[in-house]
Structure formats: C-alpha cells, structure tokens
C-alpha cells in the first residue's frame, strides 16, 4: 500500500461557521487537531479493520471487485477519507487530488453525541450521498449487510466457549445502552428527516 497523505485537513469553508480567520472556535479546533501522522496512522488502522471485516463476507468482496478503481470519499465534519476498491474486492487509500471521488458519502449529523445516540438506538445516521448511482447502490448494500463477526475473531484468541460468553455479555450491555439512549430526550429539530 502506498503512502497517502492524510485527507482530513480540508475543513470548513472560508466564511463558514468556523471559517472566519479570527474566529476563536477555529483556533481552538486547530489546537485540538491531532498531528497529521496520527491521522494518517488512524486512517490506516481503520482501513485494515474494514478490509478484515470485508474478507469475512465473500459477497461483499465480489460487489467491491465490480467497482474496482472507483474512488469513494467518506466525510464527517472535518474528517475525510478517500478509498477505492481493488481488484481483490478490498479497499485501499487513494490520493483525492490524483483520484477525484466518483462517490461521496457525507454523515450530516454534526454532533458526535447525537450520532452515537442514533447508532446505539439502532437508527442509521443521516447521510448525504452524491455521485455514481451503481456504486452508491453497492455501498448501501455493504452498509446494510456486512457485519463484523466479533465472536468468530475472539474464538480464535480465547476459544469458542469464552468468546460466546464474552459476546453475550457485550450484547446485554449494548442492549442496556440502547435502552438508555432511547429514553434520552432528543434535542429540538433532530427528529427523522430526509437523508435517513
């Protein structure tokens, strides 16, 4: 895999809510931003994890194989990651300048807390998808059908019985968290809408 510079620095537009040159929020965000090498390493780790999950589902790799070479940009706020399917049906990072995305998937929920609440409640996060329609259909299928088999991975490390027990406990904890999140009051204006 070739080194691709981190694609997370194309943040707010000038003149946007945090785009004014003297905006104190922009200064604070710049101070909190991790260094480029940290972002680069996190993106590489995320890509390794996604490929691991994809390898567990032959139908997923076959669908991606059909879209080989088409760049996809995933965006959430200031975070951007540009990847492309390979001929093996996996993902590799690509430079968005040399390979402009044919499909852009943007998470439109700005609040990390609200995004977490939606995911934990079993709701799909609101997204905006633009670009190649067939590629978008394949990505939508992947999102709906590919799941990480945590129990299978754990069983390789700690054995079947221990993995089953641990995953069962984790599912109970996740259900408790989902129940708690579902009971939390929603901020005004965050009800269901377009893009879900």
C-alpha positions as CSV (number, residue, x, y, z in Angstrom):
1,X,0.0,0.0,0.0
2,X,1.5,3.3,-1.0
3,X,1.6,6.2,1.5
4,X,-1.2,8.6,1.0
5,X,-1.1,11.9,2.9
6,X,-4.0,12.3,5.4
7,X,-7.1,13.6,3.9
8,X,-8.7,15.4,6.8
9,X,-7.4,19.0,6.5
10,X,-10.0,20.4,4.1
11,X,-12.2,21.6,6.9
12,X,-14.7,24.4,7.0
13,X,-15.1,26.7,4.1
14,X,-13.8,30.2,4.5
15,X,-16.7,32.3,5.7
16,X,-18.5,29.2,7.1
17,X,-19.4,28.9,10.8
18,X,-15.8,28.2,11.8
19,X,-14.1,29.6,8.7
20,X,-13.5,33.2,9.6
21,X,-9.8,33.8,10.0
22,X,-10.1,35.4,13.5
23,X,-12.9,33.0,14.7
24,X,-11.8,31.7,18.2
25,X,-13.6,28.4,17.6
26,X,-11.3,27.8,14.6
27,X,-8.2,28.4,16.8
28,X,-9.5,26.0,19.4
29,X,-10.2,23.3,16.8
30,X,-6.8,23.7,15.3
31,X,-5.2,23.3,18.8
32,X,-7.3,20.1,19.4
33,X,-6.5,18.6,16.0
34,X,-4.1,15.7,16.2
35,X,-0.9,15.9,14.1
36,X,-1.0,14.7,10.5
37,X,0.9,11.5,11.3
38,X,-1.6,10.5,13.9
39,X,-4.5,11.0,11.5
40,X,-2.6,9.1,8.8
41,X,-2.0,6.1,11.2
42,X,-5.6,6.1,12.4
43,X,-6.8,6.0,8.8
44,X,-4.5,3.1,8.0
45,X,-5.8,1.2,11.1
46,X,-9.4,1.9,10.1
47,X,-8.7,0.6,6.6
48,X,-7.1,-2.6,7.9
49,X,-10.2,-3.2,10.1
50,X,-12.6,-2.5,7.2
51,X,-10.7,-5.0,5.0
52,X,-10.7,-7.6,7.8
53,X,-14.5,-7.3,8.0
54,X,-14.9,-7.4,4.2
55,X,-12.8,-10.6,3.9
56,X,-15.3,-12.4,6.2
57,X,-18.1,-11.8,3.6
58,X,-17.4,-13.1,0.1
59,X,-20.5,-11.4,-1.4
60,X,-19.1,-8.1,-0.2
61,X,-15.7,-8.5,-1.8
62,X,-17.4,-9.6,-5.1
63,X,-19.5,-6.5,-5.1
64,X,-16.5,-4.3,-4.5
65,X,-14.5,-6.1,-7.1
66,X,-17.1,-4.9,-9.7
67,X,-16.4,-1.3,-8.6
68,X,-12.5,-1.7,-8.7
69,X,-10.7,1.6,-9.0
70,X,-13.6,3.9,-8.4
71,X,-12.7,6.4,-5.6
72,X,-15.1,6.9,-2.7
73,X,-14.8,9.8,-0.3
74,X,-16.3,9.4,3.2
75,X,-16.7,12.6,5.1
76,X,-17.8,13.6,8.6
77,X,-17.2,17.2,9.5
78,X,-13.5,17.8,9.2
79,X,-12.7,14.1,8.8
80,X,-12.3,12.9,5.2
81,X,-11.0,9.5,3.9
82,X,-10.7,8.7,0.3
83,X,-10.6,5.0,-0.7
84,X,-11.1,2.8,-3.8
85,X,-12.0,-0.8,-4.2
86,X,-9.2,-3.1,-5.5
87,X,-9.4,-6.0,-8.0
88,X,-9.3,-8.3,-4.9
89,X,-12.5,-6.7,-3.6
90,X,-10.8,-4.9,-0.7
91,X,-10.2,-1.2,-0.1
92,X,-7.1,0.9,-0.5
93,X,-6.4,4.6,0.3
94,X,-6.1,6.9,-2.7
95,X,-5.0,10.5,-3.1
96,X,-8.2,12.5,-3.7
97,X,-6.2,15.0,-5.8
98,X,-5.0,12.4,-8.2
99,X,-8.2,10.3,-8.0
100,X,-11.3,12.6,-7.6
101,X,-14.1,10.7,-5.9
102,X,-16.8,9.2,-8.1
103,X,-19.0,8.8,-4.9
104,X,-19.1,11.0,-1.8
105,X,-20.8,9.8,1.4
106,X,-21.2,12.5,4.0
107,X,-22.5,12.0,7.5
108,X,-24.7,15.0,8.0
109,X,-25.1,14.7,11.8
110,X,-22.6,17.2,13.2
111,X,-22.9,16.3,16.9
112,X,-20.8,13.3,17.9
113,X,-23.2,12.7,20.9
114,X,-26.3,12.6,18.6
115,X,-24.5,10.4,16.1
116,X,-23.6,8.0,18.9
117,X,-27.2,8.1,20.2
118,X,-28.6,7.2,16.8
119,X,-26.2,4.3,16.2
120,X,-26.8,2.9,19.7
121,X,-30.5,3.2,19.2
122,X,-30.3,1.1,16.1
123,X,-31.0,4.1,13.8
124,X,-29.0,4.7,10.7
125,X,-27.1,8.0,10.8
126,X,-28.3,10.7,8.3
127,X,-26.2,10.7,5.2
128,X,-25.9,12.6,2.0
129,X,-24.8,10.5,-1.0
130,X,-23.7,12.1,-4.2
131,X,-22.2,10.5,-7.4
132,X,-22.2,7.3,-9.3
133,X,-25.6,5.6,-8.7
134,X,-24.5,2.0,-9.2
135,X,-21.5,2.5,-6.9
136,X,-23.9,4.1,-4.3
137,X,-26.2,1.0,-4.5
138,X,-23.2,-1.3,-3.8
139,X,-22.0,0.8,-0.9
140,X,-25.6,0.9,0.5
141,X,-25.8,-2.9,0.3
142,X,-22.5,-3.2,2.1
143,X,-23.7,-0.9,4.9
144,X,-26.9,-2.9,5.3
145,X,-25.5,-6.4,5.1
146,X,-21.8,-6.6,6.2
147,X,-21.3,-7.1,9.9
148,X,-18.2,-7.7,12.0
149,X,-18.3,-11.3,13.4
150,X,-16.7,-10.4,16.7
151,X,-17.4,-13.8,18.2
152,X,-15.5,-15.6,15.4
153,X,-12.5,-13.3,15.9
154,X,-12.5,-13.8,19.6
155,X,-12.9,-17.5,19.4
156,X,-9.5,-17.7,17.6
157,X,-7.9,-15.9,20.5
158,X,-9.7,-17.3,23.6
159,X,-11.7,-20.3,22.5
160,X,-15.3,-20.8,21.5
161,X,-17.0,-21.0,24.9
162,X,-15.2,-18.0,26.3
163,X,-15.9,-16.0,23.2
164,X,-19.6,-16.9,23.3
165,X,-19.8,-15.8,26.9
166,X,-18.0,-12.6,26.4
167,X,-20.0,-11.6,23.3
168,X,-23.3,-12.5,25.1
169,X,-22.3,-10.2,27.9
170,X,-21.4,-7.4,25.4
171,X,-24.8,-7.8,23.7
172,X,-26.6,-7.4,27.0
173,X,-24.5,-4.3,27.8
174,X,-25.2,-2.9,24.3
175,X,-29.0,-3.5,24.8
176,X,-28.9,-1.7,28.1
177,X,-27.0,1.2,26.5
178,X,-29.5,1.3,23.6
179,X,-32.4,1.4,26.1
180,X,-30.8,4.2,27.9
181,X,-30.1,6.1,24.7
182,X,-33.7,5.6,23.5
183,X,-35.0,7.1,26.8
184,X,-32.8,10.2,26.5
185,X,-34.7,13.4,25.4
186,X,-33.9,14.4,21.8
187,X,-32.7,18.0,21.1
188,X,-35.3,20.0,19.2
189,X,-35.1,19.7,15.4
190,X,-33.3,16.3,15.4
191,X,-36.3,14.1,14.6
192,X,-36.4,11.9,11.5
193,X,-35.9,13.7,8.2
194,X,-34.6,13.4,4.8
195,X,-31.3,11.6,4.3
196,X,-32.1,8.8,6.7
